[in-house]
Amino acid sequence: MQTASKKVINGWAMYDWANSVYNLVITTTFFPIYFLSSTKAHFNSERIPFFGKFFVSSALYDYAMAAAFLVAAIFSPILSSIADTRGNKKRYLMMFTWLGGISCSALYFFNGANVEFGVIFFILATLGYCGGLVFYNSYLPEIATLEDRDRVSARGFSLGYIGSVLMQLIGFALVVVKPFGISDGQAVLITFLLVGVWWIGFAQITFFRLPASVPAVEQHKGSALTEGFSELRKVYAQVKQMPVLKMYLRGFFFYSMGVQTVMMAATIFGSDELHLSATLLIVTVVVIQLVGVLGAWGIARLSDKFGNLPVLIAVVILWIGICIAGYRVTTANEFYVLAAGVGLVMGGVQSLSRSTYAKLMPETKDTASFFSYYDVTEKISIVIGMSTFGFIHEQTGSMRNSVLALTAFFILGLICLLFAFKKNATLKNETIHN
C-alpha cells in the first residue's frame, strides 16, 4: 500500500481538530471548574448529593469519568468487530460524534443544582468521545504506510491541540468580555453549547473525505453480533501469538493510567490543592496545549532517529519525574513550570503510542478490531487511574497522595516497555541470522 492523498490525510486529522475541544474544554478546564464551583455554591459544601448518596464533588467527577470509559470499554470491542465484518466504521464514528456533540451542548442547561442531569450528560459526552476514537484510530493503518504512521499520527494530535486551543480562547473571550451583558456562568454555558456545535460541524469534513472501509467478511453467514464476536476471537488469537505487541499493550495499559489521569485531573489539582483562579488555570491549559504541539512533532522526529520503543521508555521516565514533582509542588510558579513539562511529553506520548501500535499490528482488514484492543486497554486504564485517584483523595484528604501513587503505574509501564524492547531486539537479531 501507499500513503493516502494529502486530502484524505488532512480529512482524517481534522477529526482530532473536531473532537479535541471536548477533551480540553469539557474534561480539562471549563467543565470541571464550573462543576466544582456551581455545585459548591448551590449546596454550600464540598460534599454533594447524587441519587441520594453524598460524594466529594471532585471525586464524583472522577467516578463519572471512570464510569463512562468503563461502558465504552465493554461495548467498543463488540461494535468494532461488527464494523470490521460489515465495513461500516464511518457510520459508528458518526453515531458517537452526534452523541458526544449533542451531550456537550446539553450541558448548557446544567446549573449546579441539577447534579444528576450534569453528570449523566457529562458521561454521555465522554462516551461519545471515547467511543468514536477506536473507529477514528483504526483508519491510521489504512491510510498511512508503516514509515509514515508516526508523522500522520503526530499531524492529527497537532491539529487537535491547535483546534482545542482556538475553542478554549473563544470560551475565555466570552468569560472576559461578557458580550450582551451575559454573566460568567452564562459565558461558560454558552461555551459548552459551542463545543458540541464545533465537534459535529468540523467532523463533517472527516466524514466527507474518509473512504468507505472494506468489509472483512464478504459473505455473511450469521447476524452482525455473531460475526462480530467471531471476529473478536480471531483477532485475540492473533494478538496472543505476537509477543512484542502483547508486551507493549501491557506497558501501554499501565503508563496510560498515569498519563490520562494527570491530564484529566490537573485542573482540579490546581484548583483544590493550590487554590489557583479559574483564569490562571485556563491560561495554563492553553500553554500546555501549545507546548503539546511541539512535543508531538519533536517526539515523532526522535522516534525516526532512535526508534519508537526507546523514545517511549525515555518519555515514561520523564513522566515519573513529573509525578514526583507534582507531589512536592506548592506555588503557582512551580505549577506553571510543571504544566509546561506535562505539555511537552503529553502530546508526544499519545501520538507515539498510537503510531507504535499501528506499526506493531499486522497488515489486516480487521483494523477496527485490532484497535479495539488498544482502545479498550486505554479505557480500562483510565477507569482504574481515575477511580484510584478519586479513592485515594477521599481516603487521605489530599490529591498530592493521589499524584504520588501514579508513579507506581508509570514504573510498571516502564518495566513492560523494557521487556518489549528486549523482545523486539531479540526477534530482529533472529531474523538477521536466519
C-alpha positions as CSV (number, residue, x, y, z in Angstrom):
1,M,0.0,0.0,0.0
2,Q,1.0,3.7,-0.2
3,T,0.0,6.6,2.0
4,A,-3.3,8.2,1.0
5,S,-3.6,11.6,-0.6
6,K,-3.0,14.8,1.3
7,K,-6.7,15.5,1.1
8,V,-7.6,12.2,2.8
9,I,-4.8,12.6,5.5
10,N,-5.9,16.1,6.3
11,G,-9.6,15.0,6.4
12,W,-8.6,12.2,8.9
13,A,-6.6,14.6,11.0
14,M,-9.5,17.1,11.1
15,Y,-11.4,14.7,13.4
16,D,-8.7,15.4,16.0
17,W,-9.4,19.1,15.4
18,A,-13.1,18.5,15.8
19,N,-13.3,16.2,18.9
20,S,-10.3,17.5,20.9
21,V,-12.4,20.5,22.0
22,Y,-14.3,18.1,24.2
23,N,-11.1,16.8,25.8
24,L,-9.8,20.3,26.6
25,V,-12.9,22.4,27.3
26,I,-15.1,19.7,28.9
27,T,-12.8,17.4,30.7
28,T,-9.8,19.6,31.4
29,T,-10.8,23.2,32.0
30,F,-14.3,24.8,31.8
31,F,-16.5,21.9,32.9
32,P,-14.5,20.7,35.9
33,I,-14.0,24.2,37.2
34,Y,-17.7,25.1,36.6
35,F,-18.9,21.7,38.1
36,L,-16.9,22.3,41.3
37,S,-17.8,26.0,41.7
38,S,-21.5,25.7,40.8
39,T,-22.2,22.7,43.0
40,K,-20.3,24.1,45.9
41,A,-22.2,27.4,45.6
42,H,-25.6,25.7,45.5
43,F,-25.1,23.1,48.2
44,N,-22.6,25.3,50.2
45,S,-20.5,22.1,50.8
46,E,-17.7,20.1,49.3
47,R,-19.9,17.0,49.5
48,I,-22.8,17.0,47.1
49,P,-25.8,14.6,46.6
50,F,-26.1,12.2,43.7
51,F,-29.1,10.0,43.6
52,G,-29.4,10.1,47.4
53,K,-25.7,9.5,48.2
54,F,-23.1,12.1,49.1
55,F,-19.7,12.4,47.4
56,V,-16.8,14.9,47.5
57,S,-17.5,16.9,44.3
58,S,-14.1,16.3,42.7
59,A,-14.3,12.6,43.5
60,L,-17.7,12.4,41.9
61,Y,-16.3,14.0,38.8
62,D,-13.5,11.3,38.7
63,Y,-16.0,8.5,39.2
64,A,-18.3,9.8,36.5
65,M,-15.4,9.9,34.1
66,A,-14.4,6.3,35.0
67,A,-18.0,5.1,34.6
68,A,-18.1,6.5,31.0
69,F,-14.9,4.8,30.0
70,L,-16.0,1.6,31.5
71,V,-19.2,1.5,29.5
72,A,-17.2,2.3,26.3
73,A,-14.6,-0.4,27.2
74,I,-17.4,-3.0,27.4
75,F,-19.2,-2.2,24.1
76,S,-16.4,-0.9,21.8
77,P,-14.8,-4.3,21.1
78,I,-18.2,-5.7,20.0
79,L,-19.1,-2.7,17.9
80,S,-15.6,-2.5,16.3
81,S,-15.8,-6.2,15.3
82,I,-19.2,-5.7,13.8
83,A,-17.8,-2.6,12.0
84,D,-15.0,-4.7,10.5
85,T,-17.3,-7.5,9.3
86,R,-19.8,-5.1,7.8
87,G,-17.4,-2.4,6.7
88,N,-19.3,0.5,8.4
89,K,-16.7,2.1,10.6
90,K,-17.6,5.5,9.4
91,R,-21.2,5.0,10.4
92,Y,-20.2,4.2,14.0
93,L,-17.8,7.2,14.1
94,M,-20.7,9.4,13.0
95,M,-23.0,7.9,15.6
96,F,-20.6,8.5,18.5
97,T,-19.9,12.0,17.2
98,W,-23.5,13.0,17.3
99,L,-23.9,11.5,20.7
100,G,-20.9,13.4,22.1
101,G,-21.7,16.7,20.4
102,I,-25.3,16.8,21.5
103,S,-24.5,15.8,25.0
104,C,-21.8,18.6,25.3
105,S,-24.4,21.1,24.1
106,A,-26.9,19.8,26.6
107,L,-24.6,20.8,29.4
108,Y,-25.8,24.4,28.6
109,F,-28.7,23.5,30.9
110,F,-26.6,22.4,33.9
111,N,-26.8,24.9,36.8
112,G,-25.1,23.2,39.7
113,A,-28.4,22.2,41.4
114,N,-29.3,19.5,38.9
115,V,-26.3,17.4,39.6
116,E,-27.8,14.2,38.2
117,F,-28.5,16.0,34.9
118,G,-25.0,17.3,34.6
119,V,-23.3,14.1,35.5
120,I,-25.4,12.0,33.1
121,F,-24.8,14.3,30.1
122,F,-21.1,14.5,31.0
123,I,-21.0,10.7,31.0
124,L,-22.8,10.6,27.6
125,A,-20.4,13.3,26.2
126,T,-17.4,11.2,27.4
127,L,-18.9,8.1,25.9
128,G,-19.3,9.8,22.6
129,Y,-15.7,11.0,22.7
130,C,-14.0,7.7,23.7
131,G,-16.5,5.5,21.8
132,G,-15.6,7.2,18.5
133,L,-11.9,7.1,19.0
134,V,-11.5,3.4,18.2
135,F,-13.0,3.9,14.8
136,Y,-11.1,7.0,14.1
137,N,-7.7,5.5,15.2
138,S,-8.4,2.3,13.2
139,Y,-8.2,4.4,9.9
140,L,-4.5,5.1,10.6
141,P,-3.0,1.8,9.2
142,E,-5.4,2.0,6.3
143,I,-4.3,5.5,5.1
144,A,-0.6,5.6,6.1
145,T,2.3,3.3,5.3
146,L,4.4,1.9,8.1
147,E,7.1,4.6,7.7
148,D,4.5,7.4,7.6
149,R,2.4,6.5,10.6
150,D,4.4,8.4,13.2
151,R,4.2,11.6,11.1
152,V,0.5,11.2,10.3
153,S,-0.4,10.4,13.9
154,A,1.5,13.5,15.1
155,R,-0.3,15.6,12.5
156,G,-3.7,14.5,14.0
157,F,-2.6,15.3,17.5
158,S,-1.1,18.6,16.5
159,L,-4.3,19.8,14.7
160,G,-6.2,18.6,17.8
161,Y,-4.2,20.8,20.1
162,I,-4.4,23.8,17.8
163,G,-8.2,23.4,17.3
164,S,-8.9,22.9,21.0
165,V,-6.8,26.0,21.9
166,L,-8.9,28.1,19.5
167,M,-12.1,26.9,21.1
168,Q,-10.6,27.5,24.5
169,L,-9.7,31.1,23.6
170,I,-13.3,31.6,22.3
171,G,-14.7,30.5,25.6
172,F,-12.1,32.5,27.5
173,A,-13.0,35.6,25.5
174,L,-16.7,35.1,26.3
175,V,-15.9,34.9,30.0
176,V,-13.7,38.0,30.0
177,V,-15.6,40.3,27.5
178,K,-19.2,39.1,28.6
179,P,-20.9,40.3,25.3
180,F,-24.5,41.4,25.5
181,G,-24.3,41.6,29.3
182,I,-24.0,37.9,29.9
183,S,-22.7,36.7,33.3
184,D,-19.6,34.5,33.9
185,G,-21.8,31.4,34.4
186,Q,-23.7,32.1,31.2
187,A,-20.5,32.5,29.2
188,V,-19.3,29.1,30.4
189,L,-22.6,27.5,29.5
190,I,-22.5,29.1,26.0
191,T,-19.0,27.6,25.6
192,F,-20.5,24.1,26.3
193,L,-23.0,24.7,23.6
194,L,-20.4,25.8,21.1
195,V,-18.2,22.8,21.9
196,G,-21.0,20.5,20.6
197,V,-21.5,22.6,17.5
198,W,-17.8,22.7,16.8
199,W,-17.4,19.0,17.2
200,I,-20.3,18.0,15.0
201,G,-19.6,20.7,12.4
202,F,-15.9,20.1,11.7
203,A,-16.3,16.3,11.9
204,Q,-18.3,16.6,8.6
205,I,-15.1,17.3,6.8
206,T,-13.7,13.9,8.1
207,F,-16.9,12.1,7.1
208,F,-16.8,13.5,3.6
209,R,-13.1,12.8,2.9
210,L,-12.5,9.4,4.6
211,P,-13.0,6.4,2.3
212,A,-15.5,3.7,3.0
213,S,-13.9,0.7,4.8
214,V,-13.8,-2.7,3.2
215,P,-15.8,-5.5,4.9
216,A,-13.5,-8.2,6.4
217,V,-16.3,-10.7,5.7
218,E,-17.5,-10.8,2.1
219,Q,-20.3,-13.4,2.6
220,H,-22.3,-13.0,5.8
221,K,-23.3,-16.3,7.3
222,G,-24.8,-15.1,10.6
223,S,-26.1,-12.0,12.4
224,A,-23.9,-8.9,12.8
225,L,-23.5,-9.7,16.5
226,T,-22.5,-13.4,15.9
227,E,-19.9,-12.4,13.2
228,G,-18.7,-9.6,15.5
229,F,-17.8,-12.0,18.3
230,S,-16.2,-14.4,15.8
231,E,-14.1,-11.5,14.5
232,L,-13.1,-10.6,18.0
233,R,-12.0,-14.2,18.8
234,K,-9.9,-14.3,15.6
235,V,-8.1,-11.1,16.5
236,Y,-7.5,-12.1,20.1
237,A,-5.9,-15.4,18.8
238,Q,-3.5,-13.3,16.6
239,V,-2.6,-10.9,19.4
240,K,-1.6,-13.9,21.7
241,Q,0.9,-15.0,19.0
242,M,2.6,-11.6,18.8
243,P,4.9,-11.3,21.9
244,V,6.2,-7.8,21.3
245,L,2.7,-6.4,20.6
246,K,1.3,-8.2,23.7
247,M,4.0,-6.9,26.0
248,Y,3.7,-3.4,24.5
249,L,0.0,-3.4,25.3
250,R,0.7,-4.3,28.9
251,G,3.1,-1.4,29.2
252,F,0.7,1.0,27.5
253,F,-2.0,-0.2,29.9
254,F,0.0,0.8,32.9
255,Y,1.5,4.1,31.8
256,S,-1.8,5.2,30.3
257,M,-3.3,5.0,33.8
258,G,-0.9,7.8,34.8
259,V,-0.9,9.8,31.6
260,Q,-4.7,10.1,31.2
261,T,-5.3,10.7,34.9
262,V,-2.7,13.5,35.1
263,M,-4.3,15.2,32.0
264,M,-7.8,14.9,33.4
265,A,-7.2,15.8,37.0
266,A,-4.6,18.6,36.5
267,T,-7.1,21.4,36.6
268,I,-8.9,20.1,39.7
269,F,-5.5,19.7,41.4
270,G,-4.6,23.3,40.6
271,S,-8.0,24.5,41.9
272,D,-8.3,22.4,45.0
273,E,-4.7,22.0,46.2
274,L,-3.1,25.3,45.1
275,H,-6.3,27.4,45.0
276,L,-5.4,28.9,41.6
277,S,-8.0,31.2,40.0
278,A,-10.1,29.8,37.1
279,T,-8.5,32.4,34.7
280,L,-4.9,31.3,35.5
281,L,-5.9,27.7,35.2
282,I,-7.4,28.2,31.7
283,V,-4.3,30.2,30.6
284,T,-2.1,27.4,31.9
285,V,-4.0,24.7,30.0
286,V,-3.8,26.8,26.8
287,V,0.0,26.9,27.2
288,I,0.1,23.1,27.8
289,Q,-1.8,22.6,24.5
290,L,0.6,24.8,22.6
291,V,3.6,23.1,24.0
292,G,1.9,19.8,23.3
293,V,2.1,20.6,19.5
294,L,5.9,20.9,19.8
295,G,6.0,17.8,21.8
296,A,4.1,15.7,19.3
297,W,6.2,16.7,16.4
298,G,9.5,16.7,18.3
299,I,9.0,13.2,19.7
300,A,7.9,11.9,16.3
301,R,11.2,13.1,14.9
302,L,13.1,11.5,17.8
303,S,11.3,8.2,17.1
304,D,12.5,8.4,13.4
305,K,16.1,8.6,14.7
306,F,16.1,6.3,17.7
307,G,13.1,4.1,17.3
308,N,9.6,4.1,18.9
309,L,10.2,1.9,22.0
310,P,13.4,3.6,23.2
311,V,11.8,7.0,22.9
312,L,8.7,5.8,24.7
313,I,10.9,4.4,27.5
314,A,12.6,7.8,27.9
315,V,9.2,9.7,27.9
316,V,7.8,7.4,30.6
317,I,10.8,8.1,32.8
318,L,10.1,11.8,32.4
319,W,6.5,11.2,33.5
320,I,7.8,9.5,36.7
321,G,9.7,12.7,37.4
322,I,6.7,14.8,36.7
323,C,4.6,12.9,39.3
324,I,7.2,13.2,42.0
325,A,7.5,16.9,41.2
326,G,3.7,17.2,41.3
327,Y,3.6,15.8,44.8
328,R,6.1,18.4,46.0
329,V,4.7,21.5,44.1
330,T,3.5,24.3,46.4
331,T,3.5,27.5,44.5
332,A,1.7,28.8,41.4
333,N,5.0,29.3,39.6
334,E,6.1,25.8,40.3
335,F,2.7,24.6,38.9
336,Y,3.2,26.6,35.7
337,V,6.7,25.1,35.1
338,L,5.4,21.6,35.8
339,A,2.5,22.2,33.4
340,A,4.9,23.2,30.7
341,G,6.7,19.8,31.3
342,V,3.4,18.0,31.1
343,G,2.6,19.7,27.8
344,L,5.9,18.7,26.3
345,V,5.5,15.0,26.9
346,M,1.7,14.8,26.8
347,G,1.3,15.2,23.0
348,G,4.3,13.1,22.3
349,V,3.4,10.0,24.4
350,Q,-0.2,10.0,23.0
351,S,0.8,10.3,19.4
352,L,3.8,7.9,19.6
353,S,1.7,5.3,21.5
354,R,-0.9,5.3,18.7
355,S,1.6,5.0,15.9
356,T,3.7,2.4,17.7
357,Y,0.7,0.2,18.0
358,A,-0.2,0.8,14.3
359,K,3.4,-0.3,13.4
360,L,3.4,-3.4,15.6
361,M,0.0,-4.7,14.4
362,P,-0.1,-7.0,11.3
363,E,-1.4,-6.0,7.9
364,T,-5.1,-6.8,8.1
365,K,-8.6,-5.8,7.2
366,D,-9.6,-6.1,10.8
367,T,-8.2,-2.7,11.7
368,A,-11.1,-1.6,14.0
369,S,-11.0,-4.9,15.9
370,F,-7.2,-4.7,16.4
371,F,-7.5,-1.1,17.5
372,S,-10.3,-2.1,19.9
373,Y,-7.7,-3.9,21.9
374,Y,-5.6,-0.7,22.0
375,D,-8.7,1.4,22.8
376,V,-10.1,-0.9,25.5
377,T,-6.6,-1.1,27.1
378,E,-6.6,2.7,27.3
379,K,-10.2,2.9,28.5
380,I,-9.7,0.3,31.3
381,S,-6.5,2.1,32.3
382,I,-8.5,5.4,32.6
383,V,-11.2,3.6,34.7
384,I,-8.6,2.3,37.1
385,G,-6.5,5.5,37.1
386,M,-9.4,7.9,37.7
387,S,-11.0,5.6,40.3
388,T,-7.7,5.2,42.2
389,F,-7.1,8.9,42.1
390,G,-10.6,9.7,43.4
391,F,-10.5,7.0,46.1
392,I,-7.0,8.0,47.5
393,H,-8.2,11.6,47.6
394,E,-11.3,10.7,49.5
395,Q,-9.5,8.4,51.9
396,T,-6.4,10.7,52.6
397,G,-8.0,14.1,52.1
398,S,-5.2,15.2,49.7
399,M,-4.7,14.9,46.0
400,R,-1.0,15.0,46.4
401,N,-1.1,11.4,47.6
402,S,-3.1,10.5,44.5
403,V,-0.5,12.1,42.3
404,L,2.4,10.3,44.0
405,A,0.5,7.0,43.7
406,L,0.5,7.4,39.9
407,T,4.3,6.8,39.9
408,A,3.6,3.1,40.5
409,F,1.6,2.9,37.3
410,F,4.4,4.5,35.3
411,I,7.1,2.2,36.8
412,L,5.0,-0.9,35.9
413,G,4.6,0.5,32.4
414,L,8.3,1.2,32.1
415,I,9.2,-2.4,33.1
416,C,6.8,-3.8,30.4
417,L,8.3,-1.4,27.8
418,L,11.8,-2.6,28.6
419,F,10.7,-6.2,28.2
420,A,9.0,-5.3,24.9
421,F,12.2,-3.5,23.7
422,K,14.3,-6.5,24.6
423,K,12.0,-9.0,23.0
424,N,11.8,-6.9,19.8
425,A,15.6,-6.7,19.6
426,T,15.9,-10.5,20.1
427,L,13.4,-11.1,17.3
428,K,15.3,-8.7,14.9
429,N,18.6,-10.5,15.6
430,E,17.0,-13.9,15.0
431,T,15.6,-12.6,11.7
432,I,19.0,-11.3,10.6
433,H,20.8,-14.5,11.5
434,N,18.2,-16.6,9.7
